[in-house]
Amino acid sequence: MNNRKKIHRAIFLLLLLKANNNEPITGMARLKKLLSSIKNEIIKDTPFDDIYYPLNPYNHRLFPSDIFDDVQLMEDMNYIIREELPNGKTKFEITQKGIDKIENIMHKFPKTIRKQLEQIQNEIAIIKDKKEAKP
């Protein structure tokens, strides 16, 4: 059985929120943009592409409903916190339980897959830093 099939796509959401010392992400638009960048710059044409968020064939963007579903799932499991800010934006932050879940997941996979996920995690941190929100 392919171990990649055992990875839920929401792991990439958690990896994104864990990146750069658990720096929160403010704004659904920014969250979607970062997840799209991960798809296009890291995951595309890798073995993980088939479990990542699918692209809409008509506009080549991620389906927002998939992202909303996973945000809700991760929030329900207490892996992330979603907070509505006074400016109307939403802040997304990983919890300690979410951090523990990522670490637990990483240790359950064989060394080769763990190395691939660690490399993806490093590349996610670069994208998150590079695409920092503009004030």
C-alpha positions in Angstrom: 0.0 0.0 0.0 1.2 3.5 -0.9 2.0 5.4 2.3 1.2 8.7 0.6 -2.4 7.6 0.4 -2.5 7.5 4.2 -1.7 11.2 4.3 -4.7 13.5 4.4 -4.3 16.7 2.4 -4.9 18.8 5.5 -1.4 17.9 6.6 -0.2 20.6 4.2 -2.5 23.1 5.9 -1.0 22.2 9.2 2.6 22.3 7.8 1.8 25.8 6.4 0.5 27.1 9.8 3.5 25.5 11.6 6.1 27.1 9.3 8.2 30.0 10.4 7.7 29.4 14.1 4.0 28.9 13.9 3.4 32.3 12.4 -0.4 32.8 12.0 -1.9 33.6 8.6 -4.3 36.5 8.4 -6.9 36.5 5.7 -8.6 33.7 3.8 -7.3 35.1 0.5 -3.8 34.9 1.8 -4.4 31.3 3.0 -5.7 30.3 -0.4 -2.9 32.0 -2.2 -0.3 30.2 0.0 -1.9 26.9 -0.5 -2.0 27.5 -4.3 1.7 28.5 -4.2 2.5 25.2 -2.4 0.6 23.3 -5.1 2.3 25.1 -8.0 5.8 25.5 -6.6 6.3 22.4 -4.4 3.7 19.7 -4.8 3.0 19.8 -8.5 4.4 16.8 -10.4 5.4 15.0 -7.2 3.9 11.8 -5.8 2.0 14.0 -3.3 0.2 15.8 -6.0 -2.6 13.2 -6.2 -3.5 13.8 -2.5 -3.2 17.6 -2.5 -6.1 20.0 -3.1 -7.4 19.5 -6.6 -7.4 22.3 -9.2 -10.6 23.4 -10.9 -10.1 22.5 -14.5 -11.9 25.6 -15.7 -9.8 28.2 -13.9 -6.8 26.2 -12.6 -7.4 27.4 -9.0 -7.9 25.3 -5.9 -11.5 24.6 -5.0 -12.3 27.0 -2.0 -14.8 24.5 -0.6 -12.0 21.9 -0.1 -10.0 24.5 1.8 -13.0 25.6 3.9 -13.8 21.9 4.7 -10.3 21.2 5.9 -10.1 24.4 7.9 -13.4 23.4 9.6 -12.1 19.8 10.2 -8.8 21.0 11.6 -10.7 23.5 13.8 -13.1 20.8 15.0 -10.2 18.6 16.0 -8.6 21.5 17.8 -5.5 21.5 15.5 -6.0 25.1 14.5 -7.8 28.2 15.8 -9.7 30.5 13.6 -10.3 34.0 14.9 -12.4 36.8 13.4 -10.5 40.1 13.7 -12.1 43.5 14.1 -10.9 44.4 10.6 -13.1 41.7 9.1 -10.2 39.3 8.3 -9.8 35.9 9.8 -6.6 34.8 11.5 -5.6 31.1 11.3 -3.2 29.7 13.9 -1.9 26.2 14.7 -2.4 24.9 18.2 0.0 22.9 20.3 -2.2 19.9 19.6 -1.8 20.6 15.9 2.0 20.8 16.3 2.0 17.6 18.2 -0.1 15.9 15.5 2.4 17.0 12.8 5.3 15.6 14.8 3.4 12.4 15.5 2.6 12.0 11.8 6.2 12.6 10.7 7.5 9.8 13.0 5.0 7.2 11.7 6.2 7.2 8.2 9.2 5.4 6.8 12.4 7.4 6.6 12.1 8.1 2.8 8.6 9.6 3.1 9.6 11.5 6.3 12.5 13.0 4.4 10.2 14.1 1.6 7.7 15.7 4.0 10.6 17.5 5.8 11.8 18.9 2.5 8.3 20.0 1.7 8.0 21.6 5.1 11.3 23.5 4.5 10.0 24.7 1.1 6.7 25.7 2.6 8.5 27.9 5.1 10.4 29.7 2.3 7.1 30.3 0.4 5.4 31.6 3.5 8.2 34.0 4.2 8.6 35.0 0.6 4.9 35.7 0.1 4.5 37.7 3.4 1.3 39.8 3.5 1.8 43.4 2.5 0.7 46.0 5.1 
